[in-house]
């Protein structure tokens, strides 16, 4: 009998480098410095996040069973991830049985190629889109443009970002970094047929966008959508939105192509009862979404007569293979964690260099695209957090983002091998292993007061210690160590006063 080598189990591949929007060009600390210098951006984001946060607290406080809903949402997502292969096959069978066609895309390269070929097959060189983070992740618009196909975003904020040749900076409100005056300038510069006298009133800006898009809704035969949920039981796909553009995209074209991340699958139709309460309250601070569109396959004579579902992996199975990190796949893209994050509020979304900014992006992006290279900007994302825990408190499906960030930091340090940081930790361990050595180290640390100068803080250290001050200032060491103070006259006097006050 000849031996058969089955090989060893391998971790599924991450999203391919150089394709899509899952890796920035610089580290988070470097990018954050640029964004912090933009006072207008900080004002825009601060005002918007505070407003959304207040609305969310109001509407979640109305529900006596809000915490029970969060528990249910968390349990459903955990079940879906534990049964993901089975549920995806069930979803495929249900979609096909109802007249749809299912395509499997291992990564952004395959997904872009599939969608491009499907659009070309219709003979159209235009496509309308309803907001989809999955297509932003794979940079579908850019790929279509390179192949002579014009994609038009129909969500107002997405349109602003597209016309401004910009990148989204928020999961729910992609143009949150823009104010009304900036939007007016973009429309006047980029939008065909706009009234030169357009002012910055929100209603007038919305009317200009509506007029621009109306012709596209009526004439473009192909639409590309995302999906908030995909129901394995029935093959139903769902999109929630606030403007009605999604309803137009999902009903008027002859061909509908939906790109859905595989983690969006839910086991049962009744699971929507939970998520259609959690999502609007957590995202926009509304009791329900103004527009909830559900479609199941093809219905003759009603809506698109050709339906394609592209199931996108692009690193998701790699995240699923991480027993701890897979919890990030529970995310329903509500953006609640961004709106409470002190880091995001000050830096904005562009500093994260990814489609997914904020706390969840700091967890999800490295898992999808990796962070193993020594100079990988993604390796700095798990450190872009104060670990205050506000994101965990706000998450509607109770993703423990702080713990996931700590785990990713641990993974990064473990993969880094023996370097300067480990050498510093080893030196600290040696110093703290002996009272004598620790006392000497404390006295030596007093030299840091010279480096701190009059400001009383150390802003920059020379290599190889520069990493310690790359993202933080270090306070100057105190004039005395605790032991020195304890043995001093001041310390003894303070101790005696404390005893007297305690009645001893």
Secondary structure, 3 states (H helix, E strand, C coil): CCCCCCCCCCCCCCCCCCCCCCCCCCCHHHHHHHHHCCHHHHHHHHHHHHHHHHHHHHHHCCCCCHHHHHHHHHHHHHHHHHCHHHHHHHHHHHHHHCCCEEEEECCHHHHHHHHHHHHHHHCCCEEEECCCHHHHHCCHHHHHHHCCCEEEECCHHHHHHHHCCCCCCCCCCCCCCCCHHHHHHHHHHHCCCCCCCCCCCHHHHHHHHHHHHHHHHHHCCEEEECCCEEECCCCEEEEEECCCHHHHHHHCCCEEEEEEEHHHEECCHHHHHHHHHHHHHHHCCCCCCCEEEEEECCECCECCCEEEEEEECCCHHHHHCCCCHHHHHHCCCCCHHHHHCHHHHHHCCHHHCCCCCHHHHHHHHHHHHCCCCCCCHHHHHHHCCCCCCHHHHHCCCCCCHHHHHHHHHHHHHHHHCCCHHHHHHHHHHHHHCCHHHHHHHHHHHCCHHHHHHHHCEECCCCCCCHHHHCCCCEECCCCCCHHHHHHCHHHHHHHHHHHHHCCC
